[in-house]
Amino acid sequence: MSQPGAVSSAASPHNDWSRIRPAEPGQSTPPAQVTVCVVGGGDPSAAARTTAALAQQRHPAELLQVVTRADDNGFVDLVAAATSEIIVRIPAGAVPGPDLVGALARWPQADPDAVGLAVPARFGGTVPEPEMVAAHASAGTLGQLFAGSAVDAGLTRRLEATHQLRTADHTAFLTAAGTAFAFHRSRYRPGTDPYQGADVEVAYRLAQAGAVFVPEPTASLWTLVPTDPAGDDRQARAALTDLLPYPRQHRDRPGRTWQVPLICAMVPVDQPYEVVRACVDRLLASDERDLQVALVADWAAAGPTGGGDQPDDLRLLAAEYRHEPRVRLVDTAPASAYPSPYLLRVPARLGVGRRTVGAVTAAMEKWRCGLLRVLPAGAGSATYAVELWSTAARCRATHAGTAEDALVEAVAASHGQRWETGSEFDVVDLATAGPGAADATTTAAPRRAAKTVPVGGARSLGRATVFVARQYARGVRRRLVSR
């Protein structure tokens, strides 16, 4: 439950945490029950160094549970066994100051979407023994033990450039690498992969669940300077690239299929076989290959393939895609693409060009909107549109209690939305485009328009939708922005 005076992050645009009002450090009433998970390292002395400092936390001992695990993937088991609603993940070997737990935990205690992040100072040289750490922690002199330590210059620049993450983009979760952070247990939804549980992987899943990342300056933490940063990065890329679509440059091997794709496309089977096949094949032929397609229908009703003289459309589609690794045959439309960053809803009657998906995704990230909709070229109404949804924006709105039929307005309020034309992004209506359109998988490159129409509020959004439809009917390209 939020503290009095807290403001739900559902009203916070993007990662702007300034509207959340936690209790002042050291004044949380009542203090939260917290489970601290000391994870990774594989070195017993590293974990002992961390737990020695945790024993001197000012957070009430009866409200503090400390558990350790030698490997990252064991973190999932620790969370499952935790008795607290607030979890603090801290890397083994890091040395927390006496106020770290309380300072970090106050953020998710005020708002379950908030993640409190420590900004660590790095130390090198001789690594102190756990007994020395315990003695200095007891005396309140940990700062003297790590004299000369400093925050990483790259992290400092990132915090300064983003106004302490308030203006950070969708990669804000990367700030959790190598540090301690606190989050509400209800926001962490692990998968089943044995490699999950690393700091950035946990933070990534929290980000897709709508998290707001908050750097906490009063949460002192000292971490060891990596002895082999290149080797650590190489190992992390090998283990985590399959699970993290970001950073995008890590997925630079063409032809690969990843467990967690950047985009989950959803296509309902409500058109004839040839039209649906053209829609799906155009998606699969996209230059943006980091996507999977969910084909939605009552597949049980299709029955086995190969029987009868006139197989119905469902049986034909099932036969067409049963061995395609990037297509799933599902009975119900997914409400979310979690843990993928984007849900692409494509009416079966619409076809995308080879560069459409990549261009729409790039526009989404450039404009940092939560919903981007593209009507087909020449459309006279807003009945059919390709929709790209931000998973983080949808999840945050859902956590705030927003009903499905009100998600558009909620996402537009917190993250903004845009309307685009098919003539700009190469989207065509396969059902009306004439003979041959259903078989064409390569069309012209997307074009860009120069005009923007601002939108504010639900009423003007409705009027603007009508306006856009009329402009399409007149053949005028427009771009519509809602913030």
Secondary structure by P-SEA (a helix, b strand, c coil): ccccccccccccccccccccccccccccccccbbbbbbcccccaaaaaaaaaaaaacccccccbbbbbbccccaaaaaaaaccccbbbbbccccccccaaaaaaaccccccccbbbbbbbbbbccccccaaaaaaaaaacccccccccccccaaaaaaaaaaccccccccccccccccbbbbbbccccccccccccccaaaaaaaaaaabbbbbbbccbbbbbcccccaaaaaaaaaaccccccccccccccccccccccccbbbbbbccccaaaaaaaaaaaaacccccbbbbbbccccccccccccccccaaaaaaaacccccccccccccccccccccbbbbbccccccccaaaaaaaaaaaaacccbbbbcccccccccccbbbbcaaaaaaaaaacccccaaaaaaaacbbbbbbbccccccccccccccccccccccccbbbbcbbbbbccaaaaaaaaaaaaaaaaacbbbbbbcc
